[in-house]
Amino acid sequence: MTSRDINVLALVKGGERYVFLYDDSSRTEALGVLGRYASNPDLSFSWHDAAVLGQKVRQHSSRTHRTRFVPPADRAA
């Protein structure tokens, strides 16, 4: 089984809690869900909420090639 990183976005708004889980390959779908939630009049999730969380999804995608920090003492000589 391969390990995939799961990204988590969460918003608490009044009595509602919105939690979005997505992996790097499903960013586009996650953005689409944010839009569908914003367009649903039965939810308190607004277009502003979708824009803020969508920006976080986009920012995360620009940091996908992060380098893991290894303390000097743990590095191979």
Secondary structure as UniProt FT lines:
FT   STRAND          7..13
FT   TURN            14..15
FT   STRAND          16..22
FT   HELIX           24..26
FT   HELIX           27..38
FT   TURN            41..42
FT   HELIX           47..61
FT   TURN            62..63
FT   HELIX           72..74
//
